[in-house]
Amino acid sequence: MDIVFLRDLRIDTVIGIYDWEREIRQTVVLDLEMGWDIRPAAASECIDDALDYKAVSKRLQGFVQGSDFQLVETLAERICQIVREEFSVPWVRLTLNKIGAVSAARDVGVIIERGERR
């Protein structure tokens, strides 16, 4: 299986469990790896045969900007659900980083994989 990726996709959203977090927007950083067979697109040079990473990016930006989840776990699950269902991706690996959530750490977040890697 080939992998199409998006790295360092930064999106501002409402995320967190504390009252002060519900009043502000914070940046989350997404790294996505999506399983995809690129051979049809390579043969045809047609975007319709490719996984359109720009379309994935735009969809996720709109979704995350409009969301207001308390937990990064919930946001991560929903992102993977969108990628798999709306873009017919059989396997996705997502790293979701909530910058600054722990003052002594550079990064904090979750890494999840969903679907079957073929």
N, C-alpha and C positions, 0 to 999 in steps of 0.2 A: 504494500500500500504506500502510495506517495503521501506527502504531507504538504499542505498549503498553510502558511503561518502568517499571523499578525503579531507584531511585537511592540510593546511600549505604547499601547493605545490608552491615552490618558483622557479620563472623563470625569467631570464634576457631578456629584450627586449628593443627596441626603442619605447618609448611612451611619448607623450607630445606635447604641442602646441608652446613652445618657441624654438627659434633657437638653444640654447645650449642643449636642450633636444634631438634634432634631431641628435646631434653629439655623444651622449653617450648611454650606455645601463643602464637601471634601473631595479630594481627587483620589480616584481608584485607578490602578494601572492594570491593564489586561494583556496577557500574552496567551495567544491561542495557537494550537496546533490542530489542524483538521485533516482527517484522513480523506483522501480523494485520489481517484485514478486520473492522472493528468494526460494519459496517452490520447484519448479522443480529442482533447483540445490541442495537443501538440500536432496531431495529424491534420486537423481541420483549420487551425488558427482562428477559430470562431469562439467568441466569448460565451455563447450559449452552451458550449461543451465544457466550459471551465467552471470552477468554483469562483464566483465573482467576489474577491476579497474586499473590493470597494463597497459592494452592496452589503456584505456582512458587516463591515465597519460602520456604515451609515445606520443600519438597522440597530446595531448594538449601542451606538452613540445615542440615538433617540430613546431607546428603551432605558438605558442606565440613567441618562439625564432626567427622565421623567419618573424614575423610581424613588421609593423612600423606605427601603428595607432597614430593619434593625441589625440584622446579621449578614456578614459577608458570605456565610454559607448559603443563605437563601438566595442572595444575588447570584452567586456562582451557579447554583442549580438552575435558576431561570435562564441565565445566559446560555448554558449548555443545551437546555431544552429548546430554545429558539434556534440555535445553530443546527441542531440535529433535525428538528421538525420542519422548519421553514426553508432550510437549504439542503435538505436530504443528505446530510453528512453522517456517515455511519459511525464515526469515532471522533471524539474531540477531547483534547487535553487543555485545561484552562488553568493558568496561574493568575489569581486575583490578589493584587497587592494593595493594601490600604496604608498609604504612606503616612508616617507619623503617628500611627495608632499606639505605638509603644515608644516612649521618648528615647530610650536607650538602644533601640534597634533601628537599623536602616530600613528594613522591610519586615512586614508582617502580613499574613494573609492565608490563603488556602490554595492547594493544587488539587484539582479533581480531574478524573477521566470518566467519560461516559461513552457507552456503545461498544461495538466490537471492532477490534483492529484486525483487518483481513490481510 
